[in-house]
Structure formats: structure tokens, C-alpha cells
Amino acid sequence: MTVGDLEFDVRIGGPDNGPAVLLLHGFPTTGACFDQVVGRLHESGLRTIVPDQRGYSAGARPEGAENYEFGHLVSDAIGILDALGVGYSMVVGHDMGALVAWHLASKHPQRVTGLVAISVGHPSAISASLASSDQRDRSSYILDFVKPGSEDAMLADDAKVLRELVPDDSVLPLTERPALTAALNWYRANFTGDIKSHLACGPIETPTTVLWGDGDTALGREQAEASGRFVYSDFRFSALEGVDHWIPQNAPAAVASEIALRSSVW
């Protein structure tokens, strides 16, 4: 699918006339991380749109970290909806894709019928939790991601680090260096320099659900649950017991259920 001068790989499924759901993956997975979720959504009558985002699609891989700031990622998502003629959609995001989803809902509320953020809370809630909880320690891995040459460590021993990180094959495209560099540029663009400015996100006026697993070692409960303070609409926090960070893969039924429940609000 062409958006501007970029070409995105996009999976589309479900009834053509069903309410649209845009699903945005995080690092280091492609949209394939939602493979166990989309079928359940189709059974609920929902139409799914699952792009491999900027850097993950081979045809949408500009050079330079500055090309991966959240503003560009949000514009890509809107461009994909425009290309499909979708005026408004529910938006679902996991991991870094959740941050894109929060920014999208803030900047384009008229395009978003509902928001489901998985694992990652509102950027303002994350900022607050860095000072009041163990979130700063949990987030320390980002320092390794933004280092020059961090690709070497991740690709060593047949990309052992990446392969052991994710519980399915959605990580495999990032075992190629160009794809991995582009994916890491999301962090280099937004978690270096004026990080506060990069992350700045307004309040959300869209009905919102935050889904979080209590086994998540990277993201703590506080940043997820406190996101309700920044949602000026119906807000639901759902905690999954015994589930780690990889909620779309390890709890797909719960993800689909929360999406279907949130879609019924509209």
C-alpha cells in the first residue's frame, strides 16, 4: 500500500463493511504478532487493518533516525486509513505501537472511535511513573537500544537475543540488519535529545482501555493504571494475571475480548 513515497505491507481481513480496527505492532515484532487476535475479531464482525509500520516494511525504510519520530509514524497510520477510504477506526497498539496509538488518538480524535493500548500507558503517565516507581529501572534497556552499533549485540549468535525475546516468529524479519536498524531508529529518534518534547502527548477524548500483564518486566502497573488521569472519556484498566509483556501472542483471547468490548461502546 502506497502512502506518500513509502510502500507498506498491510494485512486486511474480516467483513468489508465491518467496523475498522487498526492494529499497530511494537518492537521487535511485525504486525504478525496479532495473528492469533485477528481471527477472533473477524468472528465479532470487525474489519482488521494490520500494517508493518515504518522501518518494518521493506518499502518504507528511509535512512536517518529523524525519520522515525512519532509524528511521522502517526502520519503513516492516518495515510493508511486514507488510502483505504476509512474515515474513522478503532486503534489498537502494543509496545511502541501503543505510543503511536496514544499520539494518534490525541492528535486526530475525530478519526478514532476507541483506543486499546496494550502494555504501554499514556506518555504522561509514563513520565510520572519514572519519578515515583521502579519504572526508570525497568526502562533502562532503552539505553542499550539507542547506542551506536547496538545491532551487533542483537544479531550475534544468529540473532539469539532477538529470537529469545519474542515468543513467536514475528521477530524474524528483524534478524536482517537493515530492518533492525530501522526498528531501533524508533528509539533513537524519540528517546534521545529532547525526550520530553518527543513524548509530549495531549489528553485523550476517546473511550480507552489499557491492557497490562502483571508479569511484564519492562512496564510497571503504575504507568498503565494511572493513564486514566489523561483520558477525558470512558476508561477501563484491565490487568492480566500471569501474563508477560507479549500479550498479543500469549493472551490473544483477552486482547480480542477487550477490543470487541471497546468496539461496542461506539
C-alpha positions as CSV (number, residue, x, y, z in Angstrom):
1,M,0.0,0.0,0.0
2,T,1.5,3.4,-1.0
3,V,1.5,6.3,1.4
4,G,3.4,9.3,0.0
5,D,6.7,7.8,-1.3
6,L,6.6,4.8,1.1
7,E,5.2,1.3,0.4
8,F,3.7,-0.5,3.4
9,D,2.9,-4.2,3.8
10,V,-0.7,-4.3,5.2
11,R,-2.8,-7.3,6.2
12,I,-6.5,-6.7,5.8
13,G,-9.2,-9.1,6.9
14,G,-12.7,-9.5,8.1
15,P,-16.0,-8.3,6.7
16,D,-15.6,-5.4,4.2
17,N,-18.5,-3.5,5.9
18,G,-17.4,-4.2,9.4
19,P,-16.2,-1.5,11.8
20,A,-12.5,-0.9,11.2
21,V,-9.7,-1.8,13.7
22,L,-6.2,-0.6,13.1
23,L,-3.6,-2.7,14.9
24,L,-0.1,-1.3,15.5
25,H,2.7,-3.6,16.5
26,G,5.7,-2.7,18.6
27,F,9.4,-3.7,18.8
28,P,10.8,-6.1,17.7
29,T,7.7,-7.7,16.0
30,T,5.9,-7.1,12.8
31,G,2.1,-7.0,12.5
32,A,2.2,-10.8,12.6
33,C,2.2,-10.5,16.4
34,F,-1.6,-10.1,16.1
35,D,-2.1,-13.2,14.0
36,Q,-3.9,-15.0,16.9
37,V,-6.0,-12.0,17.6
38,V,-7.4,-11.0,14.1
39,G,-9.4,-14.2,13.5
40,R,-11.3,-13.6,16.7
41,L,-12.1,-10.1,15.7
42,H,-13.4,-11.2,12.4
43,E,-15.8,-13.5,14.2
44,S,-17.0,-10.4,16.1
45,G,-17.8,-8.7,12.8
46,L,-14.7,-6.4,12.9
47,R,-12.5,-5.5,9.9
48,T,-8.8,-5.6,10.7
49,I,-6.0,-3.4,9.2
50,V,-2.6,-4.6,10.3
51,P,0.4,-2.7,8.8
52,D,4.1,-3.5,9.2
53,Q,5.0,0.0,10.2
54,R,7.7,2.4,9.1
55,G,11.1,0.6,9.0
56,Y,9.4,-2.9,9.3
57,S,8.0,-2.7,5.8
58,A,11.0,-3.0,3.4
59,G,9.5,-0.4,1.1
60,A,9.0,2.1,4.0
61,R,12.5,2.3,5.4
62,P,14.0,5.8,5.0
63,E,17.5,6.4,6.3
64,G,18.2,8.6,9.3
65,A,16.8,8.3,12.8
66,E,15.0,11.6,12.5
67,N,12.6,10.0,10.0
68,Y,11.2,7.8,12.8
69,E,9.8,10.4,15.1
70,F,6.3,9.8,16.4
71,G,4.9,12.5,14.2
72,H,5.9,10.5,11.1
73,L,4.6,7.3,12.5
74,V,1.2,8.9,13.2
75,S,1.1,10.3,9.7
76,D,1.8,6.9,8.3
77,A,-1.2,5.4,10.2
78,I,-3.5,8.2,9.0
79,G,-2.2,7.8,5.5
80,I,-3.0,4.0,5.5
81,L,-6.6,4.7,6.7
82,D,-6.9,7.4,4.0
83,A,-5.6,5.0,1.3
84,L,-8.3,2.5,2.3
85,G,-11.0,5.1,2.4
86,V,-11.5,4.6,6.2
87,G,-12.8,7.7,7.8
88,Y,-12.6,6.5,11.4
89,S,-11.3,3.4,13.1
90,M,-10.7,1.8,16.5
91,V,-6.9,1.9,17.1
92,V,-5.0,-0.8,19.0
93,G,-1.3,-0.6,19.8
94,H,1.2,-2.8,21.6
95,D,4.5,-1.7,23.0
96,M,5.9,1.1,20.8
97,G,2.8,0.7,18.7
98,A,0.8,1.7,21.8
99,L,2.8,5.0,21.9
100,V,1.9,5.6,18.3
101,A,-1.8,4.9,19.1
102,W,-1.8,7.3,22.1
103,H,-0.4,10.1,19.9
104,L,-2.8,9.3,17.1
105,A,-5.8,9.4,19.4
106,S,-4.6,12.7,20.8
107,K,-3.9,14.4,17.5
108,H,-6.7,13.0,15.4
109,P,-9.6,12.3,17.8
110,Q,-12.1,12.6,15.0
111,R,-10.6,9.6,13.3
112,V,-10.6,7.3,16.4
113,T,-13.7,5.5,17.7
114,G,-11.9,3.8,20.5
115,L,-8.4,3.1,21.8
116,V,-6.9,-0.1,23.2
117,A,-3.3,0.4,24.5
118,I,-1.5,-2.8,25.3
119,S,1.3,-2.8,27.9
120,V,2.2,0.9,27.5
121,G,0.3,3.7,29.1
122,H,-0.2,7.3,28.2
123,P,3.2,9.1,27.8
124,S,2.4,11.5,30.6
125,A,1.6,8.6,32.9
126,I,5.0,7.0,31.9
127,S,6.8,10.3,32.7
128,A,5.2,10.5,36.1
129,S,6.0,6.8,36.9
130,L,9.7,7.4,36.1
131,A,9.9,9.6,39.2
132,S,7.6,7.7,41.6
133,S,8.1,4.0,40.9
134,D,10.6,1.5,39.6
135,Q,9.8,2.4,36.0
136,R,13.2,4.1,35.5
137,D,15.0,0.8,36.3
138,R,12.5,-1.2,34.2
139,S,13.2,1.2,31.2
140,S,17.0,1.0,31.4
141,Y,17.1,-1.4,28.5
142,I,16.4,1.6,26.2
143,L,19.9,2.9,26.8
144,D,21.3,-0.2,25.1
145,F,18.8,0.2,22.2
146,V,20.0,3.7,21.4
147,K,23.7,3.0,21.5
148,P,25.5,3.2,18.1
149,G,26.2,-0.3,16.9
150,S,23.7,-2.0,19.3
151,E,22.7,-4.1,16.3
152,D,25.9,-6.1,16.7
153,A,24.9,-7.4,20.1
154,M,21.3,-8.2,18.9
155,L,22.4,-10.0,15.8
156,A,25.3,-12.0,17.4
157,D,24.9,-15.8,17.5
158,D,22.3,-15.9,14.8
159,A,20.3,-13.1,16.5
160,K,20.0,-15.1,19.7
161,V,18.9,-12.1,21.7
162,L,16.0,-11.3,19.4
163,R,14.9,-14.8,18.9
164,E,14.8,-15.5,22.7
165,L,13.0,-12.2,23.4
166,V,9.8,-12.8,21.4
167,P,7.6,-15.9,21.7
168,D,6.8,-16.3,18.0
169,D,8.2,-15.9,14.5
170,S,7.1,-12.3,14.2
171,V,10.6,-11.2,15.1
172,L,12.3,-13.0,12.2
173,P,12.3,-10.0,9.8
174,L,14.4,-8.0,12.2
175,T,17.2,-10.6,12.1
176,E,18.3,-8.7,9.0
177,R,20.4,-5.7,9.8
178,P,18.6,-3.0,7.6
179,A,15.3,-3.9,9.3
180,L,16.8,-4.0,12.8
181,T,18.5,-0.6,12.3
182,A,15.2,0.9,11.1
183,A,13.3,-0.5,14.1
184,L,15.9,0.7,16.6
185,N,15.6,4.2,14.9
186,W,12.2,4.4,16.6
187,Y,14.1,4.6,19.9
188,R,17.0,6.7,18.6
189,A,14.5,9.3,17.3
190,N,12.3,9.5,20.3
191,F,14.4,8.5,23.3
192,T,17.4,10.7,22.8
193,G,17.8,14.5,22.8
194,D,14.7,16.4,24.0
195,I,12.8,13.2,25.1
196,K,10.1,15.2,26.9
197,S,9.2,17.0,23.7
198,H,9.3,13.8,21.6
199,L,6.9,12.1,24.0
200,A,4.6,15.0,24.8
201,C,1.0,13.9,24.2
202,G,-2.2,15.7,24.9
203,P,-5.2,14.3,26.8
204,I,-7.4,11.6,25.1
205,E,-11.1,12.3,24.4
206,T,-11.7,8.8,23.0
207,P,-13.1,5.8,25.1
208,T,-9.9,3.9,26.1
209,T,-8.8,0.6,27.5
210,V,-5.4,-0.2,28.8
211,L,-4.5,-3.9,29.0
212,W,-1.4,-4.8,31.1
213,G,0.1,-8.1,32.2
214,D,1.4,-8.4,35.8
215,G,4.4,-10.5,34.5
216,D,5.7,-7.6,32.4
217,T,9.3,-6.8,33.4
218,A,9.6,-3.7,31.2
219,L,6.4,-1.8,32.0
220,G,5.1,-1.5,35.5
221,R,1.5,-1.3,36.7
222,E,1.6,2.4,37.7
223,Q,2.2,3.8,34.3
224,A,-0.6,1.6,32.9
225,E,-3.3,2.2,35.5
226,A,-2.6,5.9,36.0
227,S,-3.3,6.5,32.3
228,G,-6.9,7.1,33.3
229,R,-5.9,10.5,34.6
230,F,-5.2,11.6,31.0
231,V,-8.3,10.1,29.4
232,Y,-11.3,12.5,29.4
233,S,-13.8,9.8,28.4
234,D,-14.7,6.3,29.5
235,F,-11.6,4.5,30.8
236,R,-11.0,0.8,31.6
237,F,-7.9,-0.7,33.1
238,S,-7.6,-4.5,32.7
239,A,-4.8,-6.4,34.4
240,L,-4.0,-9.9,33.3
241,E,-2.6,-12.3,35.9
242,G,0.4,-14.4,34.9
243,V,0.9,-12.8,31.5
244,D,4.1,-11.1,30.5
245,H,4.8,-8.3,28.0
246,W,3.9,-10.3,24.9
247,I,0.1,-10.1,25.5
248,P,-1.0,-10.3,21.8
249,Q,0.8,-13.7,21.5
250,N,0.3,-15.1,24.9
251,A,-3.2,-13.8,25.7
252,P,-4.9,-13.3,22.3
253,A,-8.3,-14.2,23.5
254,A,-8.1,-11.5,26.2
255,V,-6.9,-8.9,23.6
256,A,-9.7,-9.8,21.2
257,S,-12.3,-9.6,24.0
258,E,-11.2,-6.2,25.2
259,I,-11.2,-4.9,21.6
260,A,-14.7,-6.3,20.9
261,L,-15.9,-4.8,24.2
262,R,-14.5,-1.4,23.4
263,S,-15.9,-1.5,19.9
264,S,-19.4,-2.0,21.3
265,V,-19.2,1.4,23.1
266,W,-19.2,3.1,19.7
